[in-house]
Amino acid sequence: MIGQSKNFMGILKLIEKISHCITPVLIEGETGTGKE
């Protein structure tokens, strides 16, 4: 992933926190925002 903004880094920390969960996660966002 590429990015260094405060918001992006916050999302990366959140992903790291929840990455060990087995619960499905729905990622939402506008078209073209890179939700893959």
Backbone as CSV, one residue per row, in Angstrom:
resi,resn,N_x,N_y,N_z,CA_x,CA_y,CA_z,C_x,C_y,C_z
1,MET,0.841,-1.175,0.000,0.000,0.000,0.000,0.886,1.237,0.000
2,ILE,0.378,2.258,-0.626,1.140,3.499,-0.724,0.356,4.620,-0.051
3,GLY,1.008,5.375,0.766,0.366,6.516,1.412,1.030,6.821,2.742
4,GLN,1.024,8.087,3.124,1.648,8.479,4.380,0.831,9.512,5.142
5,SER,-0.402,9.777,4.684,-1.214,10.769,5.386,-1.615,10.241,6.760
6,LYS,-1.985,11.158,7.642,-2.392,10.794,8.999,-3.588,9.836,8.979
7,ASN,-4.554,10.131,8.122,-5.742,9.285,8.017,-5.389,7.884,7.536
8,PHE,-4.536,7.801,6.520,-4.143,6.508,5.967,-3.385,5.685,7.002
9,MET,-2.486,6.311,7.729,-1.725,5.597,8.753,-2.658,5.094,9.855
10,GLY,-3.688,5.875,10.178,-4.675,5.445,11.161,-5.418,4.206,10.698
11,ILE,-5.766,4.168,9.413,-6.448,2.996,8.855,-5.530,1.779,8.915
12,LEU,-4.259,1.958,8.598,-3.322,0.830,8.659,-3.212,0.275,10.078
13,LYS,-3.204,1.149,11.078,-3.151,0.696,12.473,-4.417,-0.064,12.839
14,LEU,-5.564,0.418,12.359,-6.826,-0.261,12.618,-6.844,-1.641,11.961
15,ILE,-6.359,-1.730,10.741,-6.285,-3.017,10.044,-5.394,-3.981,10.816
16,GLU,-4.274,-3.488,11.308,-3.365,-4.332,12.087,-4.059,-4.861,13.343
17,LYS,-4.843,-4.005,14.006,-5.563,-4.404,15.223,-6.572,-5.512,14.960
18,ILE,-7.322,-5.385,13.869,-8.409,-6.331,13.616,-8.006,-7.497,12.722
19,SER,-6.774,-7.529,12.268,-6.344,-8.565,11.324,-6.384,-9.971,11.912
20,HIS,-6.391,-10.091,13.223,-6.404,-11.412,13.850,-7.821,-11.921,14.093
21,CYS,-8.821,-11.115,13.788,-10.223,-11.504,13.973,-10.668,-12.407,12.829
22,ILE,-11.561,-13.322,13.142,-12.089,-14.228,12.132,-13.398,-13.680,11.549
23,THR,-13.913,-12.624,12.102,-15.170,-12.030,11.669,-15.009,-11.350,10.307
24,PRO,-15.960,-11.572,9.391,-15.900,-10.886,8.092,-16.000,-9.366,8.268
25,VAL,-15.328,-8.639,7.389,-15.327,-7.177,7.442,-15.771,-6.646,6.084
26,LEU,-16.680,-5.677,6.089,-17.137,-5.036,4.859,-16.424,-3.695,4.726
27,ILE,-15.696,-3.533,3.637,-14.988,-2.281,3.384,-15.799,-1.488,2.363
28,GLU,-16.216,-0.288,2.757,-17.030,0.558,1.887,-16.241,1.786,1.460
29,GLY,-16.601,2.327,0.324,-15.978,3.553,-0.144,-16.425,3.868,-1.557
30,GLU,-16.132,5.057,-1.988,-16.516,5.482,-3.326,-15.731,4.724,-4.379
31,THR,-16.269,4.683,-5.584,-15.606,4.048,-6.714,-14.248,4.704,-6.949
32,GLY,-13.224,3.861,-7.167,-11.895,4.378,-7.469,-11.031,4.683,-6.264
33,THR,-11.456,4.257,-5.062,-10.667,4.562,-3.866,-9.734,3.432,-3.457
34,GLY,-9.703,2.319,-4.204,-8.758,1.239,-3.930,-9.152,0.322,-2.798
35,LYS,-10.365,-0.184,-2.831,-10.853,-1.054,-1.755,-10.461,-2.515,-1.952
36,GLU,-9.713,-2.845,-2.973,-9.406,-4.242,-3.276,-8.883,-4.932,-2.078
